[in-house]
Structure formats: C-alpha cells, structure tokens
Amino acid sequence: MSDAIQWTADAEARLKEIPFFVRPAARKKIERFAQEAGINQITIEVYEQAKQKFGSN
C-alpha cells in the first residue's frame, strides 16, 4: 500500500510527531483512510482528516 500513496514532506514531518512505537500502525491507518477516499497523496489536510476520523486530537 505504501508504494501507491505518496506523502508530502509536511505530512511526513507531522507523522514523526507520533511516538515511534505506534507510528507504523498510524501510517497504515492514515494510508488506508486515504485509499478508501480515493486519495493518492497524504497532505497535512488529509492527515488531519484521518486524525479526526480516528479520534486522535
């Protein structure tokens, strides 16, 4: 899945704020969210939408 989804530098930086031990799971959830929405690039906006959906504030 990671091959099809691109991350902007800003979104990658935001992902790095997540503790390293949950980061891989968070990345997969965000990428799945984007894929289901037909989005092929994770931007800060997409990142924030996924965060809202999963209830992480």
C-alpha positions as CSV (number, residue, x, y, z in Angstrom):
1,M,0.0,0.0,0.0
2,S,2.8,2.4,0.8
3,D,4.0,2.3,-2.8
4,A,0.8,3.8,-4.2
5,I,0.5,6.5,-1.6
6,Q,2.8,9.5,-1.6
7,W,3.4,11.7,1.5
8,T,4.2,15.4,1.3
9,A,7.2,16.5,3.4
10,D,4.9,18.4,5.8
11,A,2.7,15.4,6.4
12,E,5.8,13.1,6.9
13,A,7.0,15.7,9.5
14,R,3.7,15.6,11.3
15,L,3.7,11.8,11.3
16,K,7.1,11.9,13.0
17,E,5.5,13.7,16.0
18,I,3.7,10.4,16.7
19,P,5.6,8.2,19.1
20,F,7.8,5.8,17.2
21,F,6.2,2.6,18.6
22,V,2.8,3.4,17.2
23,R,3.9,5.3,14.1
24,P,3.8,2.2,11.7
25,A,0.2,1.5,12.7
26,A,-0.8,5.1,12.4
27,R,0.8,5.3,9.0
28,K,-1.2,2.3,7.8
29,K,-4.5,3.7,9.2
30,I,-3.9,7.1,7.5
31,E,-2.9,5.4,4.2
32,R,-6.0,3.1,4.4
33,F,-8.2,6.2,5.1
34,A,-6.7,8.0,2.0
35,Q,-7.0,4.9,-0.2
36,E,-10.7,4.4,0.7
37,A,-11.3,8.1,-0.1
38,G,-9.6,7.7,-3.5
39,I,-6.7,10.0,-2.4
40,N,-3.2,9.1,-3.6
41,Q,-1.2,11.8,-1.7
42,I,-1.2,12.4,2.0
43,T,-1.1,16.1,2.8
44,I,-1.5,17.8,6.1
45,E,-5.2,18.2,5.3
46,V,-5.6,14.5,4.7
47,Y,-3.6,13.7,7.8
48,E,-5.8,15.9,9.9
49,Q,-9.0,14.4,8.4
50,A,-7.8,10.9,9.2
51,K,-6.8,12.1,12.8
52,Q,-10.3,13.4,13.3
53,K,-11.9,10.2,12.0
54,F,-9.9,8.1,14.4
55,G,-10.5,10.4,17.3
56,S,-6.9,11.4,17.9
57,N,-6.6,15.1,18.9
